[in-house]
Every structure is written in C-alpha cells, then in structure tokens.
C-alpha cells in the first residue's frame, strides 16, 4: 500500500514495528513503532504517558515527511 | 552414521500454547516433538530424529529481533544438531520473518544446514530466499502435508551433504544462484523453440526470469507540513465499532473508507479493529494506539499540520495478497490525490 500511495505522487511515511518488513516491501520513509498490537501506544503506561509517546512518534513522522530522502530511510530519532 | 539430529523451531500457535493472546511468548526449548514435528517424524522414518523443539511467540520474536535471535541461537547450539528446521510458516508474516531470521543465524553461526518453508508472498520469503533454502508452501496450514512432503526429503539431503537440485526439482524458492550445465540443444535452437511456443500461445519456461524490482522512488518532501493536508491509512484494521463493511479478519477482500470529521479521539465506544492477526485487546480499548486520530487533531489545532484529511482508509494486512493490497491502495491513492492530500501517514501492526 505504501508504494501505491508513493506512486501517485504523495509522500508517505510508514510507522511500523517490524522495520525489516517495511524495508522489504519498499517503504522510503520509515518510523519504527512501539509494538505489533499497539504501534502507537503502550498499555502499561497511563493514557497521558501514552499520548506523550504517540506525540513523539508522530512528531518523527511529520519530520520524516518534511525531510528529503535519497532512497529508503529509517528515522530512528 | 547414527540418526540425523534435528532441532525444529515453531511458534506459539503450532506449539498449542495459544493464538494472538500468547504471541508475546518468550523463547522456550522442549526436548520433545511438537505439532508439525509429528508429521516430520513420520516422514523421516528412522533416518532422523527431532531431539528438541524451540518455541517462541511471533510478536515476541519480531519485537525483540536481536535478543530473541541470540537466545534461540544459544538453545540450538546446546543440542548441536545436524540440521535446523524452522516452520513451515505458510503465509504468517511474523512467523515467516522469525523462521528466516533464526535459520539464517543458525546457518551463519553454526555452519550447519538449515531449512524453512513458507508461502511465496510471506515477507520472510523475499527477505531470506537468497540466504537460506525456503521450501515454497501453500498459504495456509492446510498445506502442511504437502509442505512436509517436500521439506523432509530436502532436509535429509541437506543434512547428508548431498547435491541439491534446482528450485523446481526440489521445491524451494529460487535463490538467484546460477549453475552451469550442458544442455542438449544449443542456445539459438532453445530460443527459437521458445519463440515458436510463444507465438502458438503455448506454455514455455524461460531460462532467465527477469527480476521484479518493484521499487518506487521517494517523493520530494512536503515543503511546509504546517499547511499540508495529511491523511491516515492503516493495515491494522481499524474500523467504526461493529465493522459496518464487514472487513474480514484476514485475507481481506476489501478496504474501508471512514469519515472522522467529527472525531477528536477514537474510543472503545466508537472504533475497534477487525484485524485477526494480532491481539486486538489494545486496539479495541483505544484505537488511537493504531490510528492516532487524537494526536493528529492536536497537531491540527497547534498548527503543526494544516489539516487532517476527513477520511481514513483501512484494511487488514494479514494474509491479504500482495495483488489485492496493491489494487486497494492504487484505488484509494487516486482518491487521496484528487482530494488534495499532501502527505500520508500509514500505520501497520
């Protein structure tokens, strides 16, 4: 799906936990997530703490979308 | 020579420990034959013996790739087997990645032959087909018998160091290795024969399949994200409560397009996941954990992004064929483009 979105000319960032799969599939902008069943959350934290990590991850995603990349790039931080 | 010693790797599901709710099961070794091992035992007859089975939850392995790999490697080393068999994983994505990862590690570190099996569209297949022997299986466990029938004899050949035939003879996924051989006919004749078959509309087998490099170049970055219209897309199966379009829990035959204009937060009252390939507990409690509408709305308010697109698109990514996912995304990407969306955040579980 990520490739088809890219193909129509829309920059796309893939937030996912298993980065090697994303690389194999062919995503160009990748942000590693927390865990498979809750990529943008962590049920062991409070709702407020979760929102903080979700905000951080999405901040990275926004940054990735605003960054020129030359080939596949994983945005670790 | 005594019996060939085999160590097998399987996931929590095939070990009978549990489904998605047990996918975080930590690596464990049992000195017994479990699950698919029974079929292998029957196929090996007296030639080989499974001396230990290693079990690990699919999510645990994939979320802890390095440490899980190291731990399982130590377990395998303890038994010093003649061959290591992982899976078969069929079309289970995380399981396939786990099988490929651990098989490759065992092969590299212990210098023993390894074998795994999976469906050709399993993400683990493209990741590891060049480094390890992967027997091509059907896309579900209904293909177990057929998989064992191909895997068991190949495992014996590998363990004995016998010559391995071509991918089509042995049933493994092509590894991109070329081997010289003497053909009965010269090249020009073979080429003309193929051409004639093609002209007649008959089937022919190419001697050199063209590699399929389906890569899309990255688009330029968004110039000013604070003015951009951003859309959310997910393969994590988030849908309005009740799953109005009845998107299947696996091998989805469709995708959904849902209006979030009036939502600032997804809750257990309003949204849930239709995905059957991961433990749905956390997404059902709070779907923002997969599709982060709450924070995107805050970003919108704070001016970090221009606006959040009114619709999100969703399907379940497990077991869904590459061809289908491609078709769904090709269709909705056009819509996104026509709706003036400047950027997409795609989340996967």
HADDOCK unambig.tbl for C-alpha pairs under 7 A between the chains (distance, minus, plus):
assign (segid A and resid 1 and name CA) (segid B and resid 325 and name CA) 5.96 0.50 0.50
assign (segid A and resid 1 and name CA) (segid B and resid 326 and name CA) 5.70 0.50 0.50
assign (segid A and resid 1 and name CA) (segid B and resid 329 and name CA) 4.98 0.50 0.50
assign (segid A and resid 3 and name CA) (segid B and resid 216 and name CA) 6.15 0.50 0.50
assign (segid A and resid 4 and name CA) (segid B and resid 326 and name CA) 6.47 0.50 0.50
assign (segid A and resid 4 and name CA) (segid B and resid 329 and name CA) 5.66 0.50 0.50
assign (segid A and resid 4 and name CA) (segid B and resid 330 and name CA) 5.28 0.50 0.50
assign (segid A and resid 4 and name CA) (segid B and resid 333 and name CA) 6.78 0.50 0.50
assign (segid A and resid 5 and name CA) (segid B and resid 329 and name CA) 6.60 0.50 0.50
assign (segid A and resid 5 and name CA) (segid B and resid 330 and name CA) 6.97 0.50 0.50
assign (segid A and resid 5 and name CA) (segid B and resid 333 and name CA) 5.15 0.50 0.50
assign (segid A and resid 6 and name CA) (segid B and resid 216 and name CA) 6.82 0.50 0.50
assign (segid A and resid 6 and name CA) (segid B and resid 218 and name CA) 6.85 0.50 0.50
assign (segid A and resid 6 and name CA) (segid B and resid 219 and name CA) 6.62 0.50 0.50
assign (segid A and resid 7 and name CA) (segid B and resid 216 and name CA) 6.32 0.50 0.50
assign (segid A and resid 8 and name CA) (segid B and resid 333 and name CA) 6.53 0.50 0.50
assign (segid A and resid 8 and name CA) (segid B and resid 334 and name CA) 6.74 0.50 0.50
assign (segid A and resid 9 and name CA) (segid B and resid 219 and name CA) 6.23 0.50 0.50
assign (segid A and resid 10 and name CA) (segid B and resid 219 and name CA) 6.66 0.50 0.50
assign (segid A and resid 10 and name CA) (segid B and resid 342 and name CA) 6.01 0.50 0.50
assign (segid A and resid 10 and name CA) (segid B and resid 343 and name CA) 5.55 0.50 0.50
assign (segid A and resid 11 and name CA) (segid B and resid 219 and name CA) 5.15 0.50 0.50
assign (segid A and resid 11 and name CA) (segid B and resid 220 and name CA) 6.85 0.50 0.50
assign (segid A and resid 11 and name CA) (segid B and resid 221 and name CA) 6.59 0.50 0.50
assign (segid A and resid 11 and name CA) (segid B and resid 343 and name CA) 5.14 0.50 0.50
assign (segid A and resid 11 and name CA) (segid B and resid 344 and name CA) 6.47 0.50 0.50
assign (segid A and resid 12 and name CA) (segid B and resid 343 and name CA) 5.72 0.50 0.50
assign (segid A and resid 12 and name CA) (segid B and resid 344 and name CA) 4.60 0.50 0.50
assign (segid A and resid 12 and name CA) (segid B and resid 345 and name CA) 5.79 0.50 0.50
assign (segid A and resid 13 and name CA) (segid B and resid 344 and name CA) 6.43 0.50 0.50
assign (segid A and resid 13 and name CA) (segid B and resid 345 and name CA) 5.11 0.50 0.50
assign (segid A and resid 13 and name CA) (segid B and resid 346 and name CA) 6.12 0.50 0.50
assign (segid A and resid 14 and name CA) (segid B and resid 345 and name CA) 6.23 0.50 0.50
assign (segid A and resid 14 and name CA) (segid B and resid 346 and name CA) 4.90 0.50 0.50
assign (segid A and resid 14 and name CA) (segid B and resid 347 and name CA) 5.89 0.50 0.50
assign (segid A and resid 15 and name CA) (segid B and resid 346 and name CA) 6.11 0.50 0.50
assign (segid A and resid 15 and name CA) (segid B and resid 347 and name CA) 4.74 0.50 0.50
assign (segid A and resid 15 and name CA) (segid B and resid 348 and name CA) 6.33 0.50 0.50
assign (segid A and resid 16 and name CA) (segid B and resid 347 and name CA) 5.93 0.50 0.50
assign (segid A and resid 16 and name CA) (segid B and resid 348 and name CA) 4.96 0.50 0.50
assign (segid A and resid 16 and name CA) (segid B and resid 349 and name CA) 6.31 0.50 0.50
assign (segid A and resid 17 and name CA) (segid B and resid 63 and name CA) 6.92 0.50 0.50
assign (segid A and resid 17 and name CA) (segid B and resid 349 and name CA) 6.84 0.50 0.50
assign (segid A and resid 18 and name CA) (segid B and resid 62 and name CA) 6.26 0.50 0.50
assign (segid A and resid 18 and name CA) (segid B and resid 63 and name CA) 6.93 0.50 0.50
assign (segid A and resid 21 and name CA) (segid B and resid 123 and name CA) 6.17 0.50 0.50
assign (segid A and resid 24 and name CA) (segid B and resid 127 and name CA) 6.48 0.50 0.50
assign (segid A and resid 26 and name CA) (segid B and resid 215 and name CA) 6.10 0.50 0.50
assign (segid A and resid 28 and name CA) (segid B and resid 218 and name CA) 5.70 0.50 0.50
assign (segid A and resid 35 and name CA) (segid B and resid 63 and name CA) 6.29 0.50 0.50
assign (segid A and resid 36 and name CA) (segid B and resid 59 and name CA) 6.51 0.50 0.50
assign (segid A and resid 36 and name CA) (segid B and resid 349 and name CA) 4.62 0.50 0.50
assign (segid A and resid 37 and name CA) (segid B and resid 278 and name CA) 5.65 0.50 0.50
assign (segid A and resid 37 and name CA) (segid B and resid 279 and name CA) 5.91 0.50 0.50
assign (segid A and resid 37 and name CA) (segid B and resid 280 and name CA) 6.78 0.50 0.50
assign (segid A and resid 37 and name CA) (segid B and resid 282 and name CA) 6.67 0.50 0.50
assign (segid A and resid 37 and name CA) (segid B and resid 349 and name CA) 5.79 0.50 0.50
assign (segid A and resid 38 and name CA) (segid B and resid 282 and name CA) 6.28 0.50 0.50
assign (segid A and resid 38 and name CA) (segid B and resid 283 and name CA) 6.53 0.50 0.50
assign (segid A and resid 38 and name CA) (segid B and resid 289 and name CA) 5.28 0.50 0.50
assign (segid A and resid 38 and name CA) (segid B and resid 290 and name CA) 5.89 0.50 0.50
assign (segid A and resid 39 and name CA) (segid B and resid 289 and name CA) 6.25 0.50 0.50
assign (segid A and resid 39 and name CA) (segid B and resid 290 and name CA) 5.79 0.50 0.50
assign (segid A and resid 39 and name CA) (segid B and resid 349 and name CA) 6.11 0.50 0.50
assign (segid A and resid 40 and name CA) (segid B and resid 289 and name CA) 4.51 0.50 0.50
assign (segid A and resid 40 and name CA) (segid B and resid 290 and name CA) 5.66 0.50 0.50
assign (segid A and resid 41 and name CA) (segid B and resid 289 and name CA) 4.52 0.50 0.50
assign (segid A and resid 43 and name CA) (segid B and resid 282 and name CA) 6.79 0.50 0.50
assign (segid A and resid 55 and name CA) (segid B and resid 295 and name CA) 6.13 0.50 0.50
assign (segid A and resid 65 and name CA) (segid B and resid 221 and name CA) 5.53 0.50 0.50
assign (segid A and resid 65 and name CA) (segid B and resid 222 and name CA) 5.90 0.50 0.50
assign (segid A and resid 66 and name CA) (segid B and resid 221 and name CA) 4.78 0.50 0.50
assign (segid A and resid 66 and name CA) (segid B and resid 222 and name CA) 4.87 0.50 0.50
assign (segid A and resid 66 and name CA) (segid B and resid 223 and name CA) 6.41 0.50 0.50
assign (segid A and resid 66 and name CA) (segid B and resid 225 and name CA) 6.48 0.50 0.50
assign (segid A and resid 67 and name CA) (segid B and resid 221 and name CA) 5.28 0.50 0.50
assign (segid A and resid 68 and name CA) (segid B and resid 220 and name CA) 5.86 0.50 0.50
assign (segid A and resid 68 and name CA) (segid B and resid 221 and name CA) 4.93 0.50 0.50
assign (segid A and resid 69 and name CA) (segid B and resid 218 and name CA) 6.80 0.50 0.50
assign (segid A and resid 71 and name CA) (segid B and resid 217 and name CA) 6.83 0.50 0.50
assign (segid A and resid 71 and name CA) (segid B and resid 218 and name CA) 6.42 0.50 0.50
